[in-house]
Amino acid sequence: MTDEETEKNYRSSLPGVLGLLDTAISKIESVILALGVLLMALNTVTNVVSRFVFGNSIMFSGELNRILIIMITFAGIGYAARHGRHIRMSAIYDALPTGGRKVLMIVIALFTSMVMFFLLYYSVFYILDLYSKGRVLPSLGLPIWIIYLWVPMGFLITGIQYLLTAIKNMTSRDVYLSTGVVDGYKDTETEV
């Protein structure tokens, strides 16, 4: 199954409300990422055609791509966490027996979740600071603070995802990198 098929048919393996939350976030992330990438491609191609055919670039193209990059980046960190795709340094982790890996994965997921919530907290203050300055994008005229709303949303979604990963590891027999990815490397990794 391809990544697109997996994401389209994603259903959380968590029970009850946690599973519904996980599945809902997955659907929202998919839409945000797909629309963001498509809009960025369309905007870039349109700007290139405009520049070479008509001799003028689209004035707001760079600003729009900046907004889309921020959106894709911060929606993407939650997506990567959901699919166990973040970079890991695992020399010590790999040397541990299964029980030790499980405990370490719970600690890592809880710590990462706390870091994401900490960054969420400070990103809100950053946005409030931007709001108080009243700066706007030159071409689009949008207040700058609006384009950074994706930052706390990304940290929130990622923090929730790591918290759900910790809960999944506490309530299941196997070791999970995320709520749907069992621990292992490419030859042994399986998505559930």
N, C-alpha and C positions, 0 to 999 in steps of 0.2 A: 504494500500500500504506500502511495506517495505521501509526502507531508501534507499536501492540499487535501487529499482524501481523508487522512487521519484527522486533520483539523475540522473538516466539514462534518464528520461523523463523531466528533469528540463528545464523550459522555464521561463525566467524572466517576471514578471508582470510590469516591467518598460517600458515606451514607447521609441520607436526609438533607437537611438545609445546607450543610457544607458542600455536598455534591451539587445541589442546585446553584449555589453561589459560584462554585468552580466552573461549572458548565456555562453559566451566564457570562462570567468574565471572559471565558474563552471565546464565546461568540462575538462579544463586543470587541475584543482585541483583534479578531480575524477581520471584522469589517473595517476597523480603523486602519489596520496595516494594509489591507488590500486597497482601500480607497486612497490612502496616502501615497502608496507606490504608484498607482495608476494616475492620480492627479499630478504627481511630480513628473512622471514620464510625459504626460500630455502637455504640461506646462513647459517643460524643457524643449520638447520637439516643436511645439508651436512657436516658442521664442526663437529657436534656430531658424525655422522656416521664415518667420517674420524678418529676422535680421538679414538673411541672404536673398530673399525674394523682394522684400519691400525696402530694404536698407535701414530699417529701424527696429530696435529691440522693443519688446514689451516692457514698459516702464516698471511694472510691479512684479515681474517674473522672479527676480532674485529674492525679493521679500517673501513671495509666496513659497518658493522653495525652502527658504529659511524656516518658515512656519511648519512646512511639511516634514522637514528633517527633524525638528524638535518633536513633532507628533510621532513620527515613526520610531525615533530612538526611544522615547519613553514608553510607548506602547510595546515596543519590541523587548524591553527588559523583562516585562511580565511574561511575554510569550516565551522567551528563552528560559525563564525559570520554570514555566509550566512543562516544558519539554526536556528539562534537564540538560540544556545546551550551553550553560555558562562554563567558562574555563575553570578547570579544577587542578589544584596542585595536590596530587594524591599519593605521594611516595609513602608517607606514614600511614595514611588511611588504608592503602592496599596491603600493607604488612600486617594489619590487625585481623583477628578472627571476625567472623560474622557478627557476633555480639558486640564487639568493640566498634566495628564499623557502624552498626546501628546506633549505638550511643553517640558516637562522634557525629553522625549525620543529623541526629536530633539536635545536638548542640550547635552544629554549623547552621542548620535551618533556623533555629530560634535566634541565634546571634545575628544572622543575616536579616531576618525579619525585623529585629529591633533596630538594626542600622538603617533599614529602609524607612521605618517609621520615624526615626530620628531625622533622616534627610527630608522626609515629608514635612516634619515640623518646621525645619529651617527653610525649606523652599516656600512655605506659606509666608514666612516673614520676608523673604526676598521679593515675593510678588507684591506684598503690601508696600514694601519700600519702592518698588517700581511704580505702583499705583500712585503713591504720594508725590512722585516726581512729575507725573503727567506727561511723560514722553510719548510720542506717537511715531509710527512708521512713516517715512516721508511720502511714499507713493500711495500706499493703501489708506493711510490716515487712521489706522487702527491703533488704539493704545497698546504699547509694548507689553504691558502686564498680561494682556489677554493671550498672547502667543505662548507665554510661559505657564499657562494653566495646565498644560500637558505634563509638566514636571512633577507636581505633587500627585497628579492622578497616576502617573507611571510608578512613582514610589509607593503609593497606596496599594495598587494592584500587585506589585512585586512583593511588598511586605505581606499581604494577604496570602499570596501564593506560597511563600516560604513558610508561613505559619501553618498553612494547610499541609505542606510537605512534612513538617514536624509532627503534626497530628496523625498523618497517614503512617509515619514510621512508628509512632507510639501505639497505634491500634492494629498494626498488621505484623505478620510473621517475617516477611521479607524486608530487605533494605531498599528504600526508594530514594532516587535522586530528585524526583518530583512526584506529584500525586499520581502520575500515570506512567512513570518510567522506573523500572526495576534496575537496581544497581548492576553495573557490568560495563564491559567495553563493547565496541562495535560488534564483535562476533558473538557476544552473549547478551547484549542489551535488548530488552523487549519492552514494547509499549503495551499497556493493558487498557 
